[in-house]
Amino acid sequence: MKIHTAEKPHTCDQCGKSFPYRGNLDKHMRIHTGEKPHKCDQCGKSFAQKGNLKEHMKIHTGQKPYTCDQCGKSFTHKGNLTVHKKIHTGEKPYACDHCGKCFIQKVPLNDHMRIHTGEKPHTCDQCGKGFIQKRNLNEHIKKVHTWERPFTCDQCGKSFTQKRNLNEHMKVHTGERLFTCDTCGKRFTLKGNLNEHMKIHTGEKPYACGQCGKCFIHKASLNKHMTIHTGEKPHTCAQCGKSYTQKGGLKDHMKIHTGEKPHTCDQCGKSFRKSGVFKEHLLIHSRKRLYSCDQCGKTFLRANFMKDHLKVHTKEKPYVCSLCGKSFSQMGTLKLHQKRHSGVKDHACSDCGKAFFTDGALKVHRTVHTRETPYKCSHCDKSFKRSEYLRIHERIHTGEKPYHCHSCGKSFTHFSSLTTHKKMHV
């Protein structure tokens, strides 16, 4: 009857909360005393309430009695199913007052609010570092201070600090990709990867450089970019002392010393140190050049190459040499220019000792000794030292004239021919 009368005669002397029955108060007191009398006999984890132990046991039995009627996914707890269903309905009832971001649950909103307040209530007692969430602190302690990684993948042996990290990792082996992009159909193993991918479609670049204003999709990309301004190169080669801003740059550099070229073209046999360079090389054989300049018709293998090329037309030169003030349209050109100031030619020919500023220049020089002409025309027997020479030559066979005069519409095989022709209109 106390439930109906709302009578709650039993009050907690620690927090003031009231209960209709003494048994309810006794159970509640375990929150304050820390008492957890109900212990799991399989993993040793303890609980304050018997009901919580029963729910926990489903983890060991694999029991997932609560199934989503829309996608068939099953859950151990009813509460998890309730939260999951909001994914299908799109319901996000908890909104941030500062930025308007919405959440399915109240707890993630509370965690998110700390980004705005700067609050980091969970502090590591070993190094003093603060964290927004308790789980981030736990991961930090395991990773940095204890190195404990109790969760091991039985397929590849990789270990993890958290069970959920192992579960996410297992999708790599199973090939499971549950998260699909509605815009382009690309599928992802992790929800976080889908969220990052969506920024490509929305154009969102939330991470801005405080020094030059350049914006990035990912925080990691901003961190990498910042090393341009700081000049920081923490990754040093133990063999020659050369330093790099990125660890990946050092790894690629080490292949120079080991001679390792793991990426081999099955069409011409040419080998490459870097995966990206190898992929671009394959496009030479397929003749796939996806990106075309709308001003001069020149085509490119990659979008960023075309973007750099467009600066030729706009006369934009955002990269300035701090030593002489000369400006450049491309970062790579600035780096090459700065090498000329230093006089460092770290790419030496093993046959004659001649040194060069770039690896590309050395490769071109090497053909003097080897007389190698690896770029062969598929229409005739002619071959060339460089891929760009082959591309220009092939226009004889294809009749391609990619350079157009906007004044009279006449087309040309070579850019230099277009430049000469334009003088007639002046």
Secondary structure, 3 states (H helix, E strand, C coil): CHHHHCCCCEECCCCCCEECCHHHHHHHHHHHHCCCCEECCCCCCEECCHHHHHHHHHHHHCCCCEECCCCCCEECCHHHHHHHHHHHHCCCCEECCCCCCEECCHHHHHHHHHHHHCCCCEECCCCCCEECCHHHHHHHHHHHHHCCCCEECCCCCCEECCHHHHHHHHHHHHCCCCEECCCCCCEECCHHHHHHHHHHHHCCCCEECCCCCCEECCHHHHHHHHHHHHCCCCEECCCCCCEECCHHHHHHHHHHHHCCCCEECCCCCCEECCHHHHHHHHHHHHCCCCEECCCCCCEECCHHHHHHHHHHHHCCCCEECCCCCCEECCHHHHHHHHHHHHCCCCEECCCCCCEECCHHHHHHHHHHHHCCCCEECCCCCCEECCHHHHHHHHHHHHCCCCEECCCCCCEECCHHHHHHHHCCCC
